């Protein structure tokens, strides 16, 4: 009997996908802890997720390290190269591609993967989207009436907006992402032709975050901020700020995705944590934390911020697309707009 239990436990540890929850919890509890490298905001999302996870799965301590995508990827790479990987679970918008290329991501199909559309999960099980970002224009409602706000990228070419629009110079949420969604939507030839016309509008480059660009729009420095996060506009609007967001066609949607680290010290606890974040329960925690949950059936706190209730289309930009095209988009942006 003892040998049968050991064999079952060993099989569970090495299984590449889909484990029974009770058995996975038992195996994870034997590992005692899980280490999560995350790019999420600690007090807003990380701690609520950890509290909910540990309440559901007692006996497993969650340790975390918070940093942006690139430092997180470097940390995982260096620790793995030294033969001492520390992280079990890793997330980010641009974290996964360099790690996957180095063979440092473990394939795992979450038990909740069937609740996500194809564009929100990797076909080979390298990642699953756990929250979304929708990059849209935000505008000052005191300077621009809703009826006069631009609805499509063609509307941005209206002469009245010349010199009145701004965007962040940061990669990931700013001018380079706008370039990317235009090229992804219109194609190379038509997209470049449009960007040349947009260049004449003298969009202002601001060396700050997209959130800070929105703050300047709210203060009246600019009429429109391009490529801001739509949920940031709602959060500010709810506090009385003169701002709203536009259901622009097209809308860029980078994905925050979560993966397992290859060679992790706590593989079962890692799977359990990933499954929890991707579960309906975990997604509701993210929604309550003012993030936009990736699972379509889980609404945002303001439901219209997501395509399902907001009646808008999004151009999803998964990590492999950003990794493959991001540097080129940035170069085009610099050459044409800076």
C-alpha positions as CSV (number, residue, x, y, z in Angstrom):
1,X,0.0,0.0,0.0
2,X,2.9,2.4,0.9
3,X,4.5,1.9,-2.5
4,X,1.3,2.5,-4.3
5,X,0.8,5.8,-2.5
6,X,4.4,6.8,-3.3
7,X,3.9,5.9,-7.0
8,X,0.7,7.9,-7.2
9,X,2.3,10.9,-5.6
10,X,5.3,10.7,-8.0
11,X,2.9,10.4,-11.0
12,X,1.1,13.5,-9.8
13,X,4.3,15.5,-9.5
14,X,5.3,14.7,-13.1
15,X,1.9,15.0,-14.7
16,X,2.0,17.7,-17.4
17,X,-1.7,18.7,-17.2
18,X,-5.1,18.4,-15.4
19,X,-5.0,16.9,-11.9
20,X,-7.9,16.1,-9.6
21,X,-8.3,19.0,-7.2
22,X,-8.4,17.0,-4.0
23,X,-5.3,15.1,-5.0
24,X,-3.5,18.2,-6.2
25,X,-4.3,20.0,-2.9
26,X,-2.9,17.1,-1.0
27,X,0.3,17.1,-3.0
28,X,0.6,20.9,-2.8
29,X,0.1,20.7,1.0
30,X,3.0,18.3,1.2
31,X,5.1,21.0,-0.5
32,X,4.0,23.5,2.2
33,X,4.5,26.6,0.1
34,X,4.4,28.2,-3.4
35,X,6.5,31.1,-4.7
36,X,4.8,33.6,-7.1
37,X,6.7,36.2,-9.1
38,X,4.1,38.8,-10.1
39,X,3.6,42.1,-11.9
40,X,0.3,42.8,-10.2
41,X,-0.1,45.7,-7.7
42,X,0.5,44.2,-4.3
43,X,-2.2,45.7,-2.0
44,X,-4.7,45.9,-4.8
45,X,-4.6,42.4,-6.2
46,X,-1.8,40.2,-4.8
47,X,-2.7,40.2,-1.2
48,X,-6.5,39.7,-1.8
49,X,-5.7,36.7,-4.1
50,X,-3.3,35.2,-1.6
51,X,-5.8,35.6,1.3
52,X,-8.6,33.9,-0.8
53,X,-6.2,31.1,-1.9
54,X,-4.9,30.4,1.6
55,X,-8.4,30.4,3.0
56,X,-9.5,27.8,0.5
57,X,-6.3,25.8,0.6
58,X,-5.0,25.9,4.2
59,X,-1.5,24.6,4.9
60,X,0.1,26.2,1.9
61,X,2.0,29.5,2.4
62,X,2.2,31.8,-0.6
63,X,5.4,33.8,-0.9
64,X,5.7,36.5,-3.6
65,X,8.1,38.9,-5.3
66,X,6.7,41.9,-7.2
67,X,8.4,43.5,-10.1
68,X,7.7,44.6,-13.7
69,X,7.8,42.2,-16.6
70,X,11.4,42.5,-17.8
71,X,13.0,42.4,-14.3
72,X,10.8,39.4,-13.4
73,X,11.9,37.6,-16.6
74,X,15.6,38.4,-15.8
75,X,15.3,37.2,-12.2
76,X,13.7,33.8,-13.3
77,X,16.3,33.4,-16.0
78,X,19.3,34.1,-13.7
79,X,18.0,31.8,-10.9
80,X,17.3,29.0,-13.4
81,X,20.7,29.4,-15.0
82,X,22.3,29.1,-11.6
83,X,20.4,25.8,-11.1
84,X,18.3,27.2,-8.3
85,X,14.9,28.3,-9.6
86,X,12.9,30.0,-6.9
87,X,9.6,30.9,-8.6
88,X,6.9,28.3,-9.1
89,X,4.4,30.7,-10.8
90,X,5.2,33.8,-12.9
91,X,3.0,36.3,-14.7
92,X,3.2,39.4,-16.8
93,X,2.5,40.9,-20.2
94,X,6.0,40.5,-21.6
95,X,7.5,38.1,-19.1
96,X,6.7,34.8,-20.7
97,X,8.2,35.0,-24.3
98,X,11.9,35.2,-23.3
99,X,11.4,32.5,-20.7
100,X,9.6,30.2,-23.1
101,X,12.4,30.8,-25.7
102,X,14.9,29.7,-23.0
103,X,12.8,26.6,-22.2
104,X,12.0,27.9,-18.7
105,X,8.2,27.6,-18.9
106,X,6.4,24.4,-17.9
107,X,3.5,23.3,-20.1
108,X,0.3,23.0,-18.1
109,X,-3.3,23.1,-19.1
110,X,-5.4,24.6,-16.3
111,X,-8.6,22.7,-15.4
112,X,-10.4,26.0,-16.1
113,X,-8.9,26.4,-19.6
114,X,-12.2,25.3,-21.3
115,X,-13.9,28.5,-19.9
116,X,-11.5,30.7,-21.9
117,X,-11.6,31.4,-25.7
118,X,-8.7,30.3,-27.8
119,X,-7.2,33.8,-28.0
120,X,-6.8,33.9,-24.2
121,X,-4.8,30.8,-23.8
122,X,-1.7,29.3,-25.4
123,X,-2.4,26.3,-27.6
124,X,0.5,24.4,-26.1
125,X,-0.3,25.2,-22.5
126,X,2.5,27.7,-21.9
127,X,0.2,30.4,-20.5
128,X,-3.4,31.4,-19.7
129,X,-4.7,35.0,-19.6
130,X,-5.7,36.0,-16.1
131,X,-6.6,39.7,-16.6
132,X,-6.9,42.1,-19.5
133,X,-6.1,45.6,-20.4
134,X,-8.0,47.7,-22.9
135,X,-6.1,50.6,-24.4
136,X,-8.5,53.3,-25.6
137,X,-8.7,57.1,-25.9
138,X,-9.7,59.0,-22.7
139,X,-11.0,62.5,-23.1
140,X,-11.8,65.6,-21.0
141,X,-15.6,65.9,-20.9
142,X,-15.3,69.6,-20.1
143,X,-13.3,70.3,-23.2
144,X,-15.0,67.8,-25.6
145,X,-18.7,66.9,-25.7
146,X,-19.4,63.1,-25.9
147,X,-21.2,63.6,-29.2
148,X,-18.1,65.2,-30.6
149,X,-15.6,62.6,-29.3
150,X,-13.8,60.5,-32.0
151,X,-15.3,57.0,-32.5
152,X,-12.8,55.5,-35.0
153,X,-9.1,56.1,-35.7
154,X,-10.2,57.9,-38.9
155,X,-11.9,60.5,-36.6
156,X,-8.6,61.2,-34.9
157,X,-7.5,62.9,-38.2
158,X,-10.1,65.7,-37.7
159,X,-8.1,69.0,-37.8
160,X,-9.7,70.2,-34.5
161,X,-7.7,67.5,-32.7
162,X,-4.3,68.6,-34.1
163,X,-1.9,69.2,-31.2
164,X,-4.7,68.4,-28.7
165,X,-3.8,64.7,-28.3
166,X,-1.1,63.1,-26.2
167,X,0.2,59.6,-25.5
168,X,2.9,58.0,-23.4
169,X,6.3,57.2,-24.8
170,X,6.4,54.0,-22.7
171,X,6.5,50.7,-24.5
172,X,3.4,48.6,-23.7
173,X,0.8,51.4,-23.2
174,X,1.5,54.4,-25.5
175,X,2.4,55.3,-29.0
176,X,4.2,52.1,-30.0
177,X,1.1,50.0,-29.0
178,X,-1.1,52.3,-31.1
179,X,1.2,51.7,-34.0
180,X,0.9,48.0,-33.4
181,X,-2.9,47.8,-33.3
182,X,-3.1,49.9,-36.4
183,X,-0.8,47.6,-38.3
184,X,-2.5,44.5,-36.9
185,X,-5.9,45.8,-38.0
186,X,-5.3,47.5,-41.3
187,X,-2.3,45.6,-42.5
188,X,1.1,46.9,-43.4
189,X,0.4,49.0,-46.5
190,X,-2.9,50.7,-45.3
191,X,-1.6,50.9,-41.7
192,X,1.6,52.8,-42.6
193,X,-0.4,55.1,-44.9
194,X,-2.7,55.9,-42.0
195,X,0.2,56.5,-39.6
196,X,1.7,59.0,-42.0
197,X,-1.6,60.9,-41.9
198,X,-1.8,60.7,-38.1
199,X,1.8,62.1,-37.9
200,X,0.4,65.4,-39.3
201,X,-1.8,65.7,-36.2
202,X,1.2,66.4,-34.0
203,X,0.3,64.0,-31.2
204,X,2.3,65.1,-28.1
205,X,4.8,62.6,-26.7
206,X,4.9,62.6,-23.0
207,X,7.6,60.7,-21.1
208,X,5.3,59.4,-18.3
209,X,3.0,56.5,-17.8
210,X,-0.4,56.1,-19.5
211,X,-2.0,56.7,-16.1
212,X,-0.1,60.0,-15.8
213,X,-1.2,61.0,-19.3
214,X,-4.8,60.5,-18.3
215,X,-4.2,62.7,-15.2
216,X,-3.0,65.5,-17.5
217,X,-6.1,65.1,-19.7
218,X,-8.2,65.4,-16.6
219,X,-6.4,68.6,-15.6
220,X,-7.1,70.0,-19.1
221,X,-3.6,70.0,-20.5
222,X,-4.8,67.9,-23.4
223,X,-8.2,67.2,-24.9
224,X,-7.5,63.5,-25.6
225,X,-5.1,60.9,-24.2
226,X,-4.5,58.0,-26.6
227,X,-3.8,54.4,-25.4
228,X,-4.9,54.9,-21.8
229,X,-6.5,52.0,-19.7
230,X,-10.2,52.3,-19.9
231,X,-10.7,51.2,-16.3
232,X,-8.5,54.0,-15.1
233,X,-10.9,56.5,-16.8
234,X,-13.8,54.9,-15.0
235,X,-12.1,55.0,-11.6
236,X,-11.4,58.7,-12.1
237,X,-14.9,59.4,-13.4
238,X,-16.4,57.7,-10.4
239,X,-14.5,60.1,-8.2
240,X,-15.9,63.1,-10.0
241,X,-13.2,63.8,-12.6
242,X,-14.3,65.3,-16.0
243,X,-13.2,62.3,-18.0
244,X,-14.6,59.3,-20.0
245,X,-13.2,56.7,-22.3
246,X,-14.1,56.0,-25.9
247,X,-15.1,52.7,-27.5
248,X,-12.6,53.3,-30.3
249,X,-12.4,51.0,-33.3
250,X,-9.9,49.3,-32.9
251,X,-9.0,48.8,-29.3
252,X,-5.7,47.2,-28.3
253,X,-5.9,44.5,-25.6
254,X,-2.6,43.3,-24.2
255,X,-2.9,40.1,-22.0
256,X,-1.7,39.6,-18.5
257,X,-0.8,35.9,-18.5
258,X,0.2,33.3,-15.9
259,X,2.6,30.3,-16.3
260,X,4.4,27.7,-14.4
261,X,8.2,27.8,-14.1
262,X,10.1,24.8,-15.3
263,X,12.0,23.0,-12.6
264,X,10.0,24.6,-9.9
265,X,10.5,23.4,-6.3
266,X,6.8,23.3,-5.6
267,X,5.2,22.1,-8.9
268,X,1.9,21.0,-7.5
269,X,1.4,24.1,-5.3
270,X,2.2,26.1,-8.4
271,X,-0.5,24.3,-10.4
272,X,-3.0,24.8,-7.6
273,X,-2.2,28.6,-7.4
274,X,-2.4,29.0,-11.2
275,X,-5.7,27.1,-11.3
276,X,-7.1,29.3,-8.5
277,X,-6.2,32.5,-10.2
278,X,-7.7,31.2,-13.5
279,X,-10.9,29.9,-11.7
280,X,-14.2,31.8,-11.5
281,X,-13.5,32.4,-7.8
282,X,-10.0,33.8,-8.4
283,X,-11.3,35.9,-11.3
284,X,-14.0,37.4,-9.0
285,X,-11.2,38.4,-6.6
286,X,-9.5,40.3,-9.4
287,X,-12.8,41.9,-10.4
288,X,-13.4,43.1,-6.9
289,X,-9.9,44.5,-6.9
290,X,-10.7,46.7,-9.9
291,X,-8.8,44.6,-12.4
292,X,-10.5,43.2,-15.6
293,X,-10.8,39.4,-15.3
294,X,-9.9,37.5,-18.4
295,X,-12.6,34.8,-18.0
296,X,-15.5,36.0,-20.2
297,X,-18.3,34.8,-17.8
298,X,-16.9,37.0,-14.9
299,X,-17.9,40.6,-15.4
300,X,-15.7,43.6,-14.3
301,X,-16.9,45.7,-11.4
302,X,-18.1,48.0,-14.1
303,X,-19.3,45.4,-16.7
304,X,-19.1,47.7,-19.7
305,X,-15.3,47.8,-19.4
306,X,-15.2,44.4,-21.1
307,X,-16.3,43.5,-24.6
308,X,-19.1,41.1,-23.5
309,X,-21.1,43.8,-21.8
310,X,-19.5,46.9,-23.3
311,X,-20.4,45.9,-26.9
312,X,-17.0,46.6,-28.4
313,X,-14.4,44.6,-30.2
314,X,-10.8,44.2,-29.0
315,X,-7.6,43.3,-30.9
316,X,-6.0,40.9,-28.4
317,X,-2.2,41.1,-28.3
318,X,-0.9,37.9,-26.8
319,X,2.7,37.7,-25.5
320,X,4.1,36.0,-28.6
321,X,2.8,38.7,-30.9
322,X,4.2,41.5,-28.7
323,X,7.5,39.6,-28.4
324,X,7.7,39.2,-32.2
325,X,6.5,42.6,-33.3
326,X,7.0,44.9,-30.3
327,X,10.5,46.1,-31.1
328,X,9.5,46.9,-34.7
329,X,6.4,48.8,-33.6
330,X,8.6,50.8,-31.2
331,X,11.0,51.6,-34.0
332,X,8.3,52.8,-36.3
333,X,6.8,54.9,-33.6
334,X,10.2,56.6,-32.9
335,X,10.9,57.2,-36.5
336,X,7.5,58.7,-37.3
337,X,6.4,60.4,-34.1
338,X,9.4,61.5,-32.1
